[in-house]
Amino acid sequence: MPNLLRVDGWRYFFYSNEGDPREPPHVHARKGASEAKFWLEPELALAYSDAMDPRSLREVAAVVQQHRTAFIRSWHEYFAN
């Protein structure tokens, strides 16, 4: 699974096997038992979150927004094969 970024203990990544047919571009964020998944296209949107307080969710969403373009580029480069 490609790791894209680590910030404040959060790991941002996607899985190398994203289904068949492949899901649209998205990123997972995980820290301990907390996790969130964000769709990156066509608009940034929360897919789900688990064991996250509202403050952590806002902070993670802000990081995803800040790095969205790089995450999308990494997704398309990885799955170009």
matplotlib code that plots the C-alpha trace (Angstrom):
import matplotlib.pyplot as plt

x = [0.0, 1.6, 2.2, 1.8, 2.4, 2.8, 1.7, 1.2, 1.1, -1.5, -0.6, -2.1, -2.2, -4.2, -4.3, -2.5, -5.6, -8.6, -11.2, -12.4, -13.6, -11.2, -12.8, -12.4, -9.3, -9.4, -7.1, -7.2, -5.9, -5.1, -3.7, -4.1, -7.7, -8.9, -9.4, -11.1, -11.5, -11.8, -12.9, -10.5, -12.5, -14.6, -14.8, -13.2, -15.7, -15.7, -16.5, -16.4, -14.7, -14.3, -13.3, -12.6, -13.6, -14.7, -11.5, -9.3, -11.6, -11.4, -7.6, -7.2, -9.7, -7.5, -4.4, -6.2, -7.4, -3.9, -2.3, -5.2, -3.4, -0.4, -2.6, -4.5, -1.2, 0.2, -3.0, -3.0, 0.8, 0.5, -2.5, -1.2, 0.2]
y = [0.0, 3.3, 5.7, 9.2, 11.4, 11.4, 14.3, 14.5, 10.7, 10.3, 8.2, 9.1, 6.2, 4.2, 0.5, -1.1, -3.2, -0.8, -3.2, -4.4, -2.2, 0.2, 2.8, 6.5, 8.3, 8.5, 8.6, 6.9, 8.5, 6.3, 6.9, 4.1, 2.9, 6.1, 6.1, 8.2, 7.9, 10.8, 10.9, 13.1, 13.5, 15.0, 17.0, 16.4, 14.5, 12.4, 8.8, 7.6, 8.0, 5.7, 6.4, 10.1, 13.1, 16.2, 18.1, 15.3, 14.9, 18.6, 18.6, 15.5, 17.0, 20.2, 18.1, 16.2, 19.5, 20.9, 17.9, 16.9, 17.7, 15.6, 12.8, 12.7, 12.8, 9.9, 7.9, 8.3, 7.7, 4.5, 3.1, 4.1, 0.6]
z = [0.0, -1.1, 1.8, 0.7, 3.7, 7.5, 9.6, 13.4, 13.6, 10.8, 7.9, 4.5, 2.0, -0.5, -1.1, -4.1, -4.8, -4.9, -6.2, -9.6, -11.0, -9.3, -7.0, -7.9, -6.5, -2.7, 0.3, 3.7, 6.9, 9.9, 13.4, 15.9, 15.8, 14.0, 10.3, 7.6, 3.9, 1.5, -2.1, -4.1, -7.3, -8.6, -5.4, -2.0, 0.1, 3.3, 2.4, 6.1, 9.4, 12.3, 15.9, 15.2, 17.2, 15.3, 15.8, 14.5, 11.5, 10.7, 11.0, 8.8, 6.2, 6.1, 5.4, 2.7, 1.1, 1.3, -0.4, -2.6, -5.9, -5.0, -3.8, -7.1, -9.0, -7.0, -7.5, -11.3, -11.5, -9.4, -11.4, -14.8, -15.4]

ax = plt.figure().add_subplot(projection="3d")
ax.plot(x, y, z, "-o")
ax.set_aspect("equal")
plt.show()
